[in-house]
Amino acid sequence: MKIVFLDASTLGDDIDYSQFEQLGEVVRYPFTSSEEAPARVTDADVLVVNKVLVNRQTIADAKNLKLVCVTATGTNNLDKDYLAERGIEWRNVAGYSTESVAQHTFAMLFYLMENLRYYDDYVKSGSYINDRIFTHFARTFHELKGMTWGILGLGAIGRRVADIAGLFGARVIYYSASGAPAQEGYHQVDLDTLLSESDILSIHAPLNEYTEGLMDKDAFCKMKSDAILLNLGRGPIINEADLADALNAGEIRAAGLDVLSVEPMAMDSPLLNVKDKDRLFITPHIAWATIEARQRLMKIIAGQIEEFMEAR
C-alpha cells in the first residue's frame, strides 16, 4: 500500500506520520501543482490531498489508485464523476475543528470588542508609564452579557458558538440561509431580523448558492452601526468591497475575518483600503488549525484508510 500526500505542508510541519507508516509506504510532497501531479501519483494506492485538484488531468495515469482522502470538509477539488467512472472511492473529514474554530471566534471577538490592539499599543509605546491614573479610559467597551449574538449557519460550529455565547449571558439568534427547519433549543429568525438585531454577527456557514455574496451593501445597511461582524465560514459569503465601504462609512463598527475571497490574500484586495485599521482584524485562515484539531484530523484520515483496507 503506497500512500501519497500531495500537499503535506498545508497541514503544518509538526504532524506525526507514524500512524500512516504503519499502514504502508508513505511519500510526502510539500506542494503539488496540477502539472506535477501525474508523475507523482502513478503508483499510488491512496492519495491524501487538501487543495490539489483530483481529476482526469491529474490522475489519469494513477493505475493503482483506489482511495482519495481529503483533509478537509469541502470536496470541490474532486471530480467525483470521474472518480466514480474509475471506481475510485473518496473520503472527507468533518467535525475535527469544531472546538478550534469556536475558540478562535471568541478570540477575534474580544480582540475587537475590548480594543486590545489599542491598549496593547498604548502600553508598549510607553504612554502608560507615569500616567496620572491606573486605568486608561480612552476606548470603552461593554459586557457581552445582554448583547444579541446572531449566527449565520447553525451547524456543529455554529451551535458550539451559540452555546458558549449563551454562557456569557448573550441572547442568541440564528438564520438558516438554506431554509432548514428550526433546530430545537435555538431561536431561528429571518435574515432581516438577524441583521438588524445582532450586536455580534458570526458566520459559520458553508459556501453555496444560498450564502455566496449574502453579506453585501444591502446587508450592511441593515446592521447596527456598532455591530461586530465575524467570518469564520467561507470568504465569498462576504462582498469584500462592500465590507470595506461599510467599515469606512461607519455602517458597522468592526469586522474580524479568518477567511477571505482569495487565499492567500490578493494584492488588490479591497480590504486593504480600510482606512481605520482598528476596525478590521484578519487572521490567515488559522481558526481550524490548533495542534489538537490537526492531530484529530490526521487520526480520522488514518482511520479511514485502515477501514478501507480492511474492507477490501
GIUR-V477276 format. One record per residue. N is the residue number from 1. RES is the residue in one small letter. SS is DSSP state (h for helix, s for strand, l for the rest). Layout:
n:N res:RES ss:SS
n:N res:RES ss:SS
//
This chain:
n:1 res:m ss:l
n:2 res:k ss:s
n:3 res:i ss:s
n:4 res:v ss:s
n:5 res:f ss:s
n:6 res:l ss:l
n:7 res:d ss:l
n:8 res:a ss:h
n:9 res:s ss:h
n:10 res:t ss:h
n:11 res:l ss:h
n:12 res:g ss:l
n:13 res:d ss:l
n:14 res:d ss:l
n:15 res:i ss:l
n:16 res:d ss:l
n:17 res:y ss:l
n:18 res:s ss:h
n:19 res:q ss:h
n:20 res:f ss:h
n:21 res:e ss:h
n:22 res:q ss:l
n:23 res:l ss:l
n:24 res:g ss:l
n:25 res:e ss:s
n:26 res:v ss:s
n:27 res:v ss:s
n:28 res:r ss:s
n:29 res:y ss:l
n:30 res:p ss:l
n:31 res:f ss:l
n:32 res:t ss:l
n:33 res:s ss:l
n:34 res:s ss:h
n:35 res:e ss:h
n:36 res:e ss:h
n:37 res:a ss:h
n:38 res:p ss:h
n:39 res:a ss:h
n:40 res:r ss:h
n:41 res:v ss:l
n:42 res:t ss:l
n:43 res:d ss:l
n:44 res:a ss:l
n:45 res:d ss:l
n:46 res:v ss:s
n:47 res:l ss:s
n:48 res:v ss:s
n:49 res:v ss:s
n:50 res:n ss:l
n:51 res:k ss:l
n:52 res:v ss:l
n:53 res:l ss:l
n:54 res:v ss:s
n:55 res:n ss:l
n:56 res:r ss:h
n:57 res:q ss:h
n:58 res:t ss:h
n:59 res:i ss:h
n:60 res:a ss:l
n:61 res:d ss:l
n:62 res:a ss:l
n:63 res:k ss:l
n:64 res:n ss:l
n:65 res:l ss:l
n:66 res:k ss:l
n:67 res:l ss:s
n:68 res:v ss:s
n:69 res:c ss:s
n:70 res:v ss:s
n:71 res:t ss:l
n:72 res:a ss:l
n:73 res:t ss:l
n:74 res:g ss:l
n:75 res:t ss:l
n:76 res:n ss:l
n:77 res:n ss:l
n:78 res:l ss:s
n:79 res:d ss:l
n:80 res:k ss:h
n:81 res:d ss:h
n:82 res:y ss:h
n:83 res:l ss:h
n:84 res:a ss:h
n:85 res:e ss:h
n:86 res:r ss:h
n:87 res:g ss:l
n:88 res:i ss:l
n:89 res:e ss:s
n:90 res:w ss:s
n:91 res:r ss:s
n:92 res:n ss:l
n:93 res:v ss:l
n:94 res:a ss:l
n:95 res:g ss:l
n:96 res:y ss:l
n:97 res:s ss:l
n:98 res:t ss:h
n:99 res:e ss:h
n:100 res:s ss:h
n:101 res:v ss:h
n:102 res:a ss:h
n:103 res:q ss:h
n:104 res:h ss:h
n:105 res:t ss:h
n:106 res:f ss:h
n:107 res:a ss:h
n:108 res:m ss:h
n:109 res:l ss:h
n:110 res:f ss:h
n:111 res:y ss:h
n:112 res:l ss:h
n:113 res:m ss:h
n:114 res:e ss:l
n:115 res:n ss:l
n:116 res:l ss:h
n:117 res:r ss:h
n:118 res:y ss:h
n:119 res:y ss:h
n:120 res:d ss:h
n:121 res:d ss:h
n:122 res:y ss:h
n:123 res:v ss:h
n:124 res:k ss:h
n:125 res:s ss:l
n:126 res:g ss:l
n:127 res:s ss:l
n:128 res:y ss:l
n:129 res:i ss:l
n:130 res:n ss:l
n:131 res:d ss:l
n:132 res:r ss:l
n:133 res:i ss:l
n:134 res:f ss:l
n:135 res:t ss:l
n:136 res:h ss:l
n:137 res:f ss:l
n:138 res:a ss:l
n:139 res:r ss:l
n:140 res:t ss:l
n:141 res:f ss:l
n:142 res:h ss:l
n:143 res:e ss:l
n:144 res:l ss:l
n:145 res:k ss:l
n:146 res:g ss:l
n:147 res:m ss:l
n:148 res:t ss:s
n:149 res:w ss:s
n:150 res:g ss:s
n:151 res:i ss:s
n:152 res:l ss:s
n:153 res:g ss:l
n:154 res:l ss:l
n:155 res:g ss:l
n:156 res:a ss:h
n:157 res:i ss:h
n:158 res:g ss:h
n:159 res:r ss:h
n:160 res:r ss:h
n:161 res:v ss:h
n:162 res:a ss:h
n:163 res:d ss:h
n:164 res:i ss:h
n:165 res:a ss:h
n:166 res:g ss:h
n:167 res:l ss:h
n:168 res:f ss:l
n:169 res:g ss:l
n:170 res:a ss:l
n:171 res:r ss:s
n:172 res:v ss:s
n:173 res:i ss:s
n:174 res:y ss:s
n:175 res:y ss:s
n:176 res:s ss:l
n:177 res:a ss:l
n:178 res:s ss:l
n:179 res:g ss:l
n:180 res:a ss:l
n:181 res:p ss:l
n:182 res:a ss:l
n:183 res:q ss:l
n:184 res:e ss:l
n:185 res:g ss:l
n:186 res:y ss:l
n:187 res:h ss:l
n:188 res:q ss:s
n:189 res:v ss:l
n:190 res:d ss:l
n:191 res:l ss:h
n:192 res:d ss:h
n:193 res:t ss:h
n:194 res:l ss:h
n:195 res:l ss:h
n:196 res:s ss:h
n:197 res:e ss:h
n:198 res:s ss:l
n:199 res:d ss:l
n:200 res:i ss:s
n:201 res:l ss:s
n:202 res:s ss:s
n:203 res:i ss:s
n:204 res:h ss:l
n:205 res:a ss:l
n:206 res:p ss:l
n:207 res:l ss:l
n:208 res:n ss:l
n:209 res:e ss:l
n:210 res:y ss:l
n:211 res:t ss:l
n:212 res:e ss:l
n:213 res:g ss:l
n:214 res:l ss:l
n:215 res:m ss:s
n:216 res:d ss:l
n:217 res:k ss:h
n:218 res:d ss:h
n:219 res:a ss:h
n:220 res:f ss:h
n:221 res:c ss:h
n:222 res:k ss:h
n:223 res:m ss:l
n:224 res:k ss:l
n:225 res:s ss:l
n:226 res:d ss:l
n:227 res:a ss:l
n:228 res:i ss:s
n:229 res:l ss:s
n:230 res:l ss:s
n:231 res:n ss:s
n:232 res:l ss:l
n:233 res:g ss:l
n:234 res:r ss:l
n:235 res:g ss:h
n:236 res:p ss:h
n:237 res:i ss:h
n:238 res:i ss:s
n:239 res:n ss:l
n:240 res:e ss:h
n:241 res:a ss:h
n:242 res:d ss:h
n:243 res:l ss:h
n:244 res:a ss:h
n:245 res:d ss:h
n:246 res:a ss:h
n:247 res:l ss:h
n:248 res:n ss:h
n:249 res:a ss:h
n:250 res:g ss:l
n:251 res:e ss:l
n:252 res:i ss:l
n:253 res:r ss:l
n:254 res:a ss:s
n:255 res:a ss:s
n:256 res:g ss:s
n:257 res:l ss:s
n:258 res:d ss:l
n:259 res:v ss:l
n:260 res:l ss:l
n:261 res:s ss:l
n:262 res:v ss:l
n:263 res:e ss:l
n:264 res:p ss:l
n:265 res:m ss:l
n:266 res:a ss:l
n:267 res:m ss:l
n:268 res:d ss:l
n:269 res:s ss:l
n:270 res:p ss:h
n:271 res:l ss:h
n:272 res:l ss:h
n:273 res:n ss:h
n:274 res:v ss:l
n:275 res:k ss:l
n:276 res:d ss:l
n:277 res:k ss:h
n:278 res:d ss:h
n:279 res:r ss:h
n:280 res:l ss:s
n:281 res:f ss:s
n:282 res:i ss:s
n:283 res:t ss:l
n:284 res:p ss:l
n:285 res:h ss:l
n:286 res:i ss:l
n:287 res:a ss:l
n:288 res:w ss:l
n:289 res:a ss:l
n:290 res:t ss:l
n:291 res:i ss:h
n:292 res:e ss:h
n:293 res:a ss:h
n:294 res:r ss:h
n:295 res:q ss:h
n:296 res:r ss:h
n:297 res:l ss:h
n:298 res:m ss:h
n:299 res:k ss:h
n:300 res:i ss:h
n:301 res:i ss:h
n:302 res:a ss:h
n:303 res:g ss:h
n:304 res:q ss:h
n:305 res:i ss:h
n:306 res:e ss:h
n:307 res:e ss:h
n:308 res:f ss:h
n:309 res:m ss:h
n:310 res:e ss:h
n:311 res:a ss:h
n:312 res:r ss:l
//
